[in-house]
Amino acid sequence: MILDEPTRGIDVGAKAEIYQLMRSLAERGAVVLMISSDMEEVLSVSDRITVMHEGDITGVLERQDCTEENIMQLAMGRHVAAAGPAWLEQI
């Protein structure tokens, strides 16, 4: 399931319901791809974050490496040591 800015413009209660639905789907084995410009949202609900800069993937961060600093470094096109597997460099 692809969700593009799923909580933009809605109230806090509705956001919580959407997050619960996303978690429930993921727990049942569904893949949930969320696109969001809300850093707090991305950090709070993501298991893995893929960051792009100028149309190219610059890194994939696992949950333990998902920090605002790492995301911003990748978003500016800079290298982050924890930014993903070696195969990513071949993309």
Secondary structure, DSSP 8 states (H G I E B T S, - for coil): -EEESTTTT--HHHHHHHHHHHHHHHHTT---EEE-S-HHHHHHH-SEEEEEETTEEEEEEEGGG--HHHHHHHHTT---TTS--GGGGG-
